[in-house]
Amino acid sequence: MNDHDNDGVPDYRDADVINFVDVNADGINDQQDRDLDGIPNFLDTDSDNDGVSDTIEAQFAKNLIKA
C-alpha cells in the first residue's frame, strides 16, 4: 500500500492526498473505490459492482484482445 507522505495512513484513506474525494463519507478515496462500496479496488473482487468478478472481466478482455 502506498503512503506517499509517510504519515502512516495509506493513500486510499489519507485525506491529505492531493485530489482526495469521499462523497459517501466512508473514509476511502472514491478514486480508489470505483463502486463506492467501502472496499478499495485493490481488495474488491468486483470493483465496478456489476455482479461479474474482476477476474472474469479481465479474462474476457484478454480474449477480446487476442481475437
Secondary structure, 3 states (H helix, E strand, C coil): CCCCCCCCCCHHHCCCCCCCCCCCCCCCCHHHCCCCCCCCCCCCCCCCCCCCCHHHHHHHHHHHHHC
